[in-house]
Amino acid sequence: MTEQHEAPGGVSGRALQKDIPQATVARLATYLRVLATLADDGVAIVSSEELAVAAGVNSAKLRKDLSFLGPNGVRGVGYDVAKLRARIEDVLGLSQGHRVVLVGAGNLGRALVGYGGFQRRGFTVVGIFDNDPEMIGLPVAGLVVCDVAGLATAVATLEPTIAVITVPDDAAQDACDRLVAAGLQSILSFAPCELIAPADVEVRRVDLAVELQMLSFERVRNADNASETPVPQAPAPAEVARPVSNRISRTAHSSAAHPALKHSAAAHSATSHTATEPSSKGSVVTP
């Protein structure tokens, strides 16, 4: 077992957050997914090269990203998977977990509430709300859909830290206003419209249609590039690239059994146009 260095002076994740670039924060979330998969596979130590391959970034960028967390590994040996995972969770504010309320009990809302991956990553849905009389009172994944009219009272009881909006476009601003009035300062919206919120409220938007359009663009561009690029000659046997290690090779081949690892690698092997990159305070993420 290697020695695991802590951040200088016992600096907390909260103290480090202000110094970490937003692009690095997005990659830390990817590293966290990979580390969780490695931990599930029983991997105790991982090198920067192995972690970089699995995350789909180059090792120099990975080491620079992790340097914001303070010294975490041992040169020539690698990182302790469990401790590095805990360190990233601390910096991302996941150590204590989050309680989530969701407004909108339609198809998307019910699907999100029923998704078990949120719970495994520290996000527990504690309430779901709607204004449709036909939806109010229905059970969804162990919860009961409540009337949005009682949102403020419920928030005081449930003490959520994050809210999710999955209502139609024309109802999104009202849902946002209700959540802000109830004291929520972190809101994720699946409505395609821009939402107006106070400067101290973080609003992030996920527009699935835009994401599909960006994928369509990338598909056409990649097809054009492929048609213009001559087919390379097969390398001599001595030049064939080999996996960094059997462990990462095995993990990559078993990615179908570990969707989180497959997603993290895919997200960094192609040009990313995600609508969920970090945004500034009081703004909505624009893809």
C-alpha positions in Angstrom: 0.0 0.0 0.0 1.3 3.4 -0.9 1.6 6.4 1.3 -1.3 8.8 0.6 -0.5 12.5 1.0 -3.2 14.9 2.2 -3.7 18.5 1.1 -1.3 20.9 2.8 -2.3 21.9 6.2 -5.5 19.9 6.1 -7.1 22.3 3.7 -10.8 21.4 3.2 -12.5 20.9 -0.2 -14.5 24.0 0.5 -11.4 26.1 0.8 -10.0 24.7 -2.4 -13.1 25.2 -4.5 -12.6 28.9 -5.3 -9.2 28.2 -6.9 -10.3 25.3 -9.3 -11.1 26.2 -12.9 -14.6 25.3 -14.1 -13.3 23.1 -16.9 -11.3 21.1 -14.2 -14.5 20.7 -12.1 -16.2 19.0 -15.1 -13.3 16.6 -15.5 -13.1 15.9 -11.8 -16.7 14.6 -12.0 -15.5 12.2 -14.8 -12.5 11.0 -12.7 -14.9 10.4 -9.9 -17.1 8.1 -12.0 -14.0 6.2 -13.2 -12.7 5.8 -9.6 -16.1 4.5 -8.5 -15.9 1.8 -11.2 -12.4 0.9 -10.3 -13.3 0.6 -6.6 -16.2 -1.7 -7.5 -13.7 -3.8 -9.4 -11.5 -4.1 -6.3 -8.7 -1.9 -7.7 -6.8 -0.3 -4.9 -4.0 1.6 -6.7 -4.2 3.3 -10.1 -1.5 5.2 -12.0 -2.1 8.6 -13.6 -1.6 7.0 -17.0 -4.2 4.3 -16.3 -6.7 6.8 -14.8 -6.2 9.1 -17.8 -6.8 6.3 -20.3 -10.0 5.3 -18.6 -11.2 8.9 -18.3 -10.3 9.7 -21.9 -7.8 12.5 -21.2 -4.1 12.8 -21.5 -2.1 12.1 -18.4 -0.5 15.6 -18.2 -4.0 17.2 -18.1 -5.1 14.7 -15.4 -2.1 15.4 -13.2 -2.7 19.1 -13.6 -6.3 18.7 -12.6 -5.5 16.6 -9.6 -2.8 19.1 -8.5 -5.6 21.5 -7.5 -6.5 19.0 -4.8 -3.1 19.1 -3.2 -0.6 16.2 -3.3 -2.6 12.9 -3.6 -0.3 10.3 -5.1 3.2 8.8 -4.9 5.5 9.3 -7.9 6.2 6.1 -9.7 3.4 4.2 -7.8 0.1 5.9 -8.3 -3.0 7.0 -6.5 -4.9 5.3 -3.7 -8.3 4.8 -5.4 -10.4 5.1 -2.2 -8.7 8.1 -0.9 -8.6 10.0 -4.2 -12.3 9.3 -4.6 -13.0 10.6 -1.2 -10.9 13.7 -1.9 -12.8 14.5 -5.1 -16.1 13.9 -3.4 -15.1 16.4 -0.7 -14.1 19.1 -3.3 -17.3 18.6 -5.3 -19.3 18.9 -2.1 -20.6 15.3 -2.2 -19.2 14.2 1.2 -22.5 14.7 3.1 -24.7 13.9 0.1 -27.6 16.0 -1.2 -31.4 15.9 -0.8 -33.2 16.6 -4.0 -36.8 17.7 -4.7 -38.3 17.5 -8.2 -41.1 19.6 -9.7 -42.9 17.9 -12.5 -44.3 14.4 -12.3 -44.6 13.7 -16.0 -42.7 11.0 -17.9 -39.3 12.5 -17.5 -39.8 13.4 -13.9 -41.0 10.0 -12.9 -38.1 8.4 -14.8 -35.5 10.6 -13.0 -37.0 9.8 -9.6 -36.9 6.1 -10.4 -33.2 6.2 -11.5 -31.1 4.4 -8.9 -27.8 5.9 -10.1 -28.5 9.2 -8.3 -28.7 7.5 -4.9 -25.5 5.6 -5.5 -23.8 9.0 -6.2 -25.1 10.7 -3.1 -28.2 12.4 -4.5 -31.4 11.3 -2.7 -34.7 12.4 -4.1 -36.9 13.3 -1.1 -39.9 14.9 -2.8 -41.8 15.1 -6.1 -44.4 17.8 -6.8 -46.9 18.6 -9.5 -50.1 20.7 -10.1 -52.0 18.1 -12.1 -54.9 16.8 -9.9 -54.6 13.4 -11.7 -50.9 13.1 -10.7 -51.2 14.4 -7.1 -51.3 11.4 -4.7 -49.8 8.9 -7.1 -46.9 6.8 -5.8 -43.6 7.2 -7.7 -40.5 5.1 -6.6 -41.5 5.1 -3.0 -42.6 8.7 -2.9 -46.0 10.3 -3.3 -46.6 13.1 -5.7 -47.5 16.2 -3.7 -49.3 19.4 -4.7 -46.9 22.1 -5.7 -49.0 24.6 -3.9 -47.5 23.2 -0.7 -43.9 23.3 -1.9 -42.7 26.0 0.5 -44.0 24.1 3.5 -42.6 20.8 2.3 -39.2 22.4 1.6 -39.0 23.6 5.2 -39.6 20.0 6.3 -37.6 18.1 3.8 -34.6 20.5 3.8 -33.4 19.8 0.2 -30.2 21.3 -1.1 -31.0 20.9 -4.9 -34.1 21.1 -7.0 -34.9 19.7 -10.4 -37.5 21.2 -12.8 -39.1 18.8 -15.3 -42.2 20.8 -16.3 -43.3 22.1 -19.7 -41.6 25.2 -21.0 -44.5 27.5 -20.2 -44.6 26.4 -16.5 -40.8 26.4 -15.9 -40.5 30.0 -14.8 -43.3 29.6 -12.3 -41.7 26.5 -10.9 -38.3 28.3 -10.6 -40.0 31.2 -8.8 -41.6 28.9 -6.3 -38.3 27.1 -5.6 -36.4 30.3 -5.2 -39.2 31.6 -2.8 -38.9 28.4 -0.8 -35.1 29.0 -0.4 -33.5 26.7 -3.0 -30.3 28.1 -4.4 -29.3 25.2 -6.7 -31.7 24.4 -9.6 -31.3 22.0 -12.5 -33.9 22.6 -15.3 -34.8 20.3 -18.2 -37.0 23.0 -19.7 -35.4 24.5 -22.9 -36.3 28.1 -22.0 -34.0 30.4 -20.1 -35.0 31.0 -16.5 -34.7 34.3 -14.6 -33.3 33.9 -11.1 -31.5 36.1 -8.5 -27.7 36.4 -8.7 -27.2 34.1 -5.7 -29.1 31.2 -7.3 -27.3 28.8 -9.5 -29.5 27.6 -12.4 -28.3 25.0 -14.9 -30.1 24.0 -18.0 -30.1 20.7 -19.8 -31.7 21.0 -23.3 -31.9 17.5 -24.7 -32.9 18.7 -28.2 -29.8 20.9 -28.4 -27.7 17.9 -27.4 -29.2 15.8 -30.2 -28.6 18.6 -32.7 -24.9 18.8 -31.6 -24.6 15.0 -32.0 -26.1 15.3 -35.5 -23.5 18.0 -36.4 -20.7 15.9 -35.1 -21.9 12.8 -37.0 -22.0 14.8 -40.3 -18.6 16.4 -39.6 -16.9 13.1 -38.7 -18.4 11.4 -41.8 -17.0 14.2 -44.0 -13.5 13.9 -42.3 -13.6 10.2 -42.8 -14.3 10.5 -46.5 -11.4 13.0 -46.9 -8.8 11.0 -44.9 -6.8 8.4 -46.7 -6.8 4.9 -45.2 -3.6 4.5 -43.2 -1.3 1.5 -43.8 -1.3 -1.2 -41.2 1.7 -0.7 -38.8 4.4 -3.3 -38.5 3.9 -5.7 -35.7 6.5 -4.0 -33.5 4.7 -0.7 -33.8 1.2 -1.9 -32.7 0.2 0.1 -29.6 -0.4 -2.0 -26.5 -2.7 -1.2 -23.5 -1.2 0.7 -20.7 -2.0 -2.3 -18.4 -4.1 -5.4 -18.4 -6.2 -3.9 -15.6 -7.3 -0.9 -17.6 -7.7 -3.0 -20.8 -9.9 -5.3 -18.8 -11.9 -2.4 -17.4 -12.4 -0.9 -20.8 -13.6 -4.1 -22.3 -16.1 -4.6 -19.5 -17.5 -1.1 -19.8 -20.8 -2.5 -20.9 -21.1 -3.8 -17.4 -20.1 -0.5 -16.0 -22.1 2.3 -17.7 -20.5 5.0 -15.6 -17.0 4.1 -17.0 -18.3 3.8 -20.5 -20.0 7.2 -20.3 -16.9 8.9 -18.8 -14.6 7.6 -21.5 -17.0 8.4 -24.3 -17.6 11.9 -23.0 -13.9 12.7 -23.3 -13.0 10.8 -26.5 -15.2 13.1 -28.6 -15.6 16.8 -28.7 -17.9 17.7 -25.8 -20.9 20.0 -26.3 -22.7 19.2 -23.0 -25.2 21.6 -21.7 -24.1 20.9 -18.2 -20.8 22.6 -18.0 -20.2 24.7 -14.9 -21.9 28.1 -15.1 -21.5 31.4 -13.3 -23.8 32.4 -10.5 -27.3 33.4 -11.5 -26.9 32.3 -15.1 -28.3 29.6 -17.2 -25.9 27.3 -19.1 -26.1 27.9 -22.8 -24.9 25.0 -24.9 
